[in-house]
Amino acid sequence: MNKTRASGRTVGGWRNLSLQGPAVTLLLLWMLVPLGMTLWFSFQRYNLLMPGMTGFAGLENYQYLFTDPALWTAMGNTLLLVGSVLAITVIGGTLLAVLFQQEFPGRGVARVLAISPFFVMPTVSALVWKNMMMHPANGVLSWVAESLGLPALDWFSSLPLTSIVIIVAWQWLPFALLILLTAMQSLDDDQVEAARMDGAGPVAIFFFITLPHLKRAISVVIMIEMIFLLTIFAEIFVTTSGGPGLATTNLAYLIYIRALLDFDVGTASAGGVIAIILANIVAIFLVRMVAKNLEN
């Protein structure tokens, strides 16, 4: 009987492996082939404008990048962009989740309208903000400023990085709201009511009951958003093209400049490897943070 069970398990195991094998193989090829090519080209002299200059470059591409001030400017812009958007979306999403948890007329419609910007394509939202909201002559914000007797502001020239932060935060705020509002549904109303009967005010309830309850959801929001925010590209490409100068150039856009504007595939690949290492460091840190919250 033991042999039959062992044989059955073996047959079942091979059947599962045969079913899962093609999907797993395709997924590995989908990830490993681009990663391997990126690593390979990062050690090569490969510039499409100079086809005669080829061969093994060693660490020259990495040395050029690390001595290029544009890399450190781009990394600084990336950190500012990610940090600012995270602060706006987490704080704003938490406050909006508390607001939309309350009963008021039209709450369902308001929730749908508040979440809807998340489903707008990044390119479309960037065009809307560029041509309809922040345009220095015909934008809504310019009209509001002129109505108040203030001079119109050319956002993308005067405050370029701030403009990108506003656009990206507008896109990702609904995502944070959706996750945090979902977490609010599991908040025990009896606990809140008991706190009110004991004399706790709205501020005390928020800081000592609501916020601790949302701790895990906030960790998940930070983890998911940070991974995606490290690769912001479309909003910068459509609105400022990384300028003025390098004012809005992040790491992803710098790689684009090196690859598709300078045609330096070797240096762009080295930048891609740096971006992969940075993203993995962030991912490991965030996964550990979320796992610690789940254990607690």
Secondary structure, 3 states (H helix, E strand, C coil): CHHHHHHHHHHHHHHHHHHHHHHHHHHHHHHHHHHHHHHHHHCECCECCCCCCCCECCCHHHHHHHCCHHHHHHHHHHHHHHHHHHHHHHHHHHHHHHHHHCCCCCHHHHHHHHHHHHHCCHHHHHHHHHHHHCCCCCCHHHHHHHHCCCCCCCHHHHCHHHHHHHHHHHHHHHHHHHHHHHHHCCCCHHHHHHHHHCCCCHHHHHHHHHHHHCHHHHHHHHHHHHHHHCCCCHHHHHHCCCCCCCCCCCHHHHHHHHHHHCCEHHHHHHHHHHHHHHHHHHHHHHHHHHHHHHHC
